[in-house]
Amino acid sequence: MLTVHQTWMLILILLGLAIQRNLASPEAKKFREDNHSFPPEIISKIPNVSVPVGRDALFTCHVKYLGDFKVGWVKEDTKAIQAIHDIVITHNPRVQVSGDFHTTFHLHISEVQEEDRGQYMCQINTVPMSSQTASLDVLVPPDITQSSGDRELRQGEMAILECVADGYPTPTISWRREDNQYIKVKDPRFGVRKVQRYEGTTLTIPKVTPNDMGAYLCIATNDIPPARSKRVYLYVQFPPLIKVKEEIMGAVYYSDMKITCEVKAYPKPIVYWNFSSGFIILDGIVLNGGRYTVNEEVIRPFEMTSTLTIRNMSSLDVGRYSCVAKNSLSEASTIVRVYMVATPSPPTKVTSSVTYGFQPNNRPDFIPTKSVLLDNGVQLYPKYSEPDDPPPLLVHDNNRPQDQYDILGHNAHIKDDNESKKGHNNFGRSSGSNSQRSVKPCFCYVLNFVIWGLFEKLAFV
């Protein structure tokens, strides 16, 4: 049986449990809030917001025990009131509010601009004031605001290229070459060195050379896309430099020959070809036309090639060909020596009984014979009706004795099929039936050959 003291203790415990259950009920909670039983408070920290310019930003403020108090939003640095409870105060049309306006309050800023950057405060109008602050960080991609234009310097001068960019965070400026070649820079600690990328707003290139000529890219980045770049071209003035692959070249009679020279210079040079053979009447500038063609190909603004093509080579084309380049700074030239080589003899024998003539450079100058065999690949052309018909190539038959005729150092063997016993040939000389003798060329035919060659050379130079 319980004592009086124990009975009172049991009654107090039961009463405490009843009161606790009553206080935890929603009705009791609302009663306390409505009667200001507890002061209102912001129950969580507002997170900071970082958005790129042009995007939307959102702040959220959670409160409890609000009662009849109001929640407002204020831009702290300007003290500008953005909203009070569910009413927007600011005249900025990009600001809006939302939420249940009892425990949750949202502040919306659409299409944020750089002027929206700063601290935003959620506050309750209690005394003293209850508030929480968060920052809005507006990220801005880089924008190059200042840059050097294209520069033109003389060889040996110093080049200074500058580039400035805005953005948030502050952009990093780096330089590289468009063709990915090394950049020559002057380092205070290591002196002149070569790098593929250089960081800094100012790029200094000491004592520029032709190898430094080209496009340089200023690149601004701050991890906010897109990155920006600016192209600056550095021109270096220098006198012409000429290079040829072969200084001595051999040519085959009646073939085509190409002579090429590589030229580097800036400003762009004038390139032409000179010919020197020892005969004043043939020497001079080689013009584009006739048997001669000059082609130029630009590789880079300061580099080009010039190719001289000579068609239907003859002994009159033997000599020195000079590739000459000239610009406002200087003049340079290089020489290619050209000589003739013998045409190889074909391995077969060709015999013909039609009338043939020696025809240098496709000019009609015929020496009549009835049957001709040629050594050393000498070409004798028949009297065809059309000048473009292909000429036969005749060679000597070593198995039988024949009359010989020497044309400018080449042996032409003449045979009269109908008069072999008489040994008669059509060059004005006779021989025995089985005899073999050397006949010297008639001076008039040699002179005729030289005249035609000179005429041809003068006609196309």
Protein Blocks (a to p, Z undefined) as FASTA:
>chain_A
ZZfklmmmmmmmmmmmmmmmmmmpmklmmmmmmnomaccddfbdcddddddehiacdddd
ddehklmaccddddfklopafbgcjacfbfcfkbccedjhlmbccdddehiafklgccdd
dddfbddddddddddddddddddfbdcddddddehiacddddddedddddddddddfklp
acddddfklopaddfbdcdjbdcdehiafklgccddddddehiacddddddddddddddd
dddfblbdcddehiacdddddddddddddddddddehiaklgccddeehjbccddddfbf
kbccdddddehiafklgccdddddddfkbccddddddddddddddfbdcddfbdcdddeh
hiacddddfbdcdehhiacddddfbfkbccddddddfkbccddddeehiacddddfklmm
nopafeopacdfkbccdddddfklmmmmmmmmmmmmmmmZZ
